[in-house]
Every structure is written in C-alpha cells, then in structure tokens.
Amino acid sequence: MSEHVIDQYMDQLAANIAAVRANIEHAAERAHRSPDEITLIAVSKTKPVEMVQAAYQLGMTDFGENRVQEALPKLEAFHPQGLRWHMIGHVQTNKANKVAVSFDSVHSVDSLHLAQALERHAASQERRLPVLLQINVAEEASKEGMTQQEAPELARQIAQLPHLAIQGLMTIAPIAHDLEEVRPVFRALRELRDQLRDMLPDCSWDQLSMGMTDDYTVAIEEGATMVRIGRAIFGERPQKELEKK
Ligand SMILES: *Cc1c(COP(=O)(O)O)cnc(C)c1O
C-alpha cells in the first residue's frame, strides 16, 4: 500500500475504531460493567500488515489472526513491545510449533491433541502460553470447538499441562438475523466458565472471548472480556470465499 492510500485510510480507520469503542462503552454501561474490563482485539485476517501498523498508531494493541500461514509474515514484520497477537482460528497440530513460538495467546484450543502439541513446543521455548478453550456451544457441524459436555474432562486434562496457562473460554456464535437468538449462546459460555471455575479453581477463568462485528454488543452484555472485531474496524473483506470460518 502506498503512503497516500494509508493516509486516506487512517481517517476512516480512526472513525471506525472510535465507533466500536463507543459501542463497547454503551454495552458495558447497560450491563453495569466497566469498559476497562473489555479488550478490543482487531482481527486483521486478509488485511495487509500496513493496516495493522496504522491501527497500532491509532492505539490498538491487540490483533487477531485465524490462519497460521497468512499470519506469520505479519507477525515477523510487526511485533513491537506491548503488541499482542492472538491466534483465533483452528490450529492444525503440525503448525503448533509456529503458533507456540510466535503468538502471544491462542483462543482456539479445541482438542487435547492440540493442547499437548502446544505444551511440547511451549516447553521447548521455556514459556507458558496463555490459552482459551474453544467451545462449540451451538454444536454447529461447520465449527471447531469442544462441546459443553466434553469441556469439563478436557479442561481437567489441559489444566495439568505446565506450559499452558488456561485463561478462559472462547466461542463463535451462529449467524443470526435476530441478535436475541445469540444471547443464550453467550450466556451458556459464561455459565460453563463459572462451572469450570468451581471445578478447577487453580486456573484463571477470567477471560470470555466472545463477540464479533455483528454480535459484540450482546456478547458484552453477557460478560465478554475480549471481543474480536474485523469488519467494523478494517472494513469488509472482499474475498469471502477464501476465508475459512
Ligand atoms: C473473522 C473472525 C472474527 C472477526 O469477524 P468480523 O465479523 O469481521 O468481526 C472473529 N473471530 C474469529 C474466530 C474469526 O475467524
């Protein structure tokens, strides 16, 4: 991207970020929560690293990517102190090494097998990797994630891995025409989190990563502490068919 294009883009980007932040504040107010409890993650998938740099200049510190191969060049090009890269998409076990080395956290731990692979590579890096367990609350066939029924036993096993630090849960809600349809999904994730916290009090269960462009205000009303926003910040993604949800 040329400097000129970036300059023009900055104004739009600043307006988008301000609008999202205002919506976050209002949703938090409705739920009698502090907006400071909510981390805004800018999802930069399909967007060039220059857009990430522009958003960083505007104060964004947390970025999300859903594909390892696409993300790695961006992480290598831009990872200043204080910027956190979140892996939010499905991770194949054979890419666990790269994820454990490069990302600051992984929201999409969906199996014991993946957790064990991340554990091995985090151990060889001598680091403790923050992770969230991805739950397929609505049990959609198209989505990754453990079911609510599977979660307690998997959480118990993953909690024993010394180089992973469980921080909470993540979910992707189904696409809905009426936002009230997704509220029970977010509520169920919070309730599952409360149940796991009682069961495994030695882990931190503070984080609920839930809410995207179309549904983040409802997610915040239901307790989200991390919202993952792509389109409302960076604009529409043109090549929809190239994306893997
Ligand atoms: C793409 C993606 C997002 C962001 O989606 P938007 O609708 O653009 O806000 C959030 N979470 C995950 C897991 C994604 O893949």
Ligand as a Chemical Component Dictionary entry (heavy atoms), coordinates in Angstrom:
data_LIG
# 
_chem_comp.id                   LIG 
_chem_comp.type                 NON-POLYMER 
_chem_comp.pdbx_formal_charge   0 
_chem_comp.three_letter_code    LIG 
# 
loop_
_chem_comp_atom.comp_id 
_chem_comp_atom.atom_id 
_chem_comp_atom.alt_atom_id 
_chem_comp_atom.type_symbol 
_chem_comp_atom.charge 
_chem_comp_atom.model_Cartn_x 
_chem_comp_atom.model_Cartn_y 
_chem_comp_atom.model_Cartn_z 
_chem_comp_atom.pdbx_ordinal 
LIG C1 C1 C 0 -13.012 -13.431 11.274 1  
LIG C2 C2 C 0 -13.158 -13.725 12.710 2  
LIG C3 C3 C 0 -13.585 -12.730 13.603 3  
LIG C4 C4 C 0 -13.958 -11.330 13.178 4  
LIG O1 O1 O 0 -15.112 -11.342 12.390 5  
LIG P1 P1 P 0 -15.864 -9.989  11.960 6  
LIG O2 O2 O 0 -17.223 -10.445 11.635 7  
LIG O3 O3 O 0 -15.105 -9.459  10.788 8  
LIG O4 O4 O 0 -15.818 -9.057  13.117 9  
LIG C5 C5 C 0 -13.689 -13.073 14.941 10 
LIG N1 N1 N 0 -13.391 -14.312 15.388 11 
LIG C6 C6 C 0 -12.977 -15.285 14.557 12 
LIG C7 C7 C 0 -12.653 -16.625 15.121 13 
LIG C8 C8 C 0 -12.842 -15.031 13.196 14 
LIG O5 O5 O 0 -12.432 -16.009 12.371 15 
# 
loop_
_chem_comp_bond.comp_id 
_chem_comp_bond.atom_id_1 
_chem_comp_bond.atom_id_2 
_chem_comp_bond.value_order 
_chem_comp_bond.pdbx_ordinal 
LIG C1 C2 SING 1  
LIG C2 C3 SING 2  
LIG C2 C8 DOUB 3  
LIG C3 C4 SING 4  
LIG C3 C5 DOUB 5  
LIG C4 O1 SING 6  
LIG O1 P1 SING 7  
LIG P1 O2 DOUB 8  
LIG P1 O3 SING 9  
LIG P1 O4 SING 10 
LIG C5 N1 SING 11 
LIG N1 C6 DOUB 12 
LIG C6 C7 SING 13 
LIG C6 C8 SING 14 
LIG C8 O5 SING 15 
# 
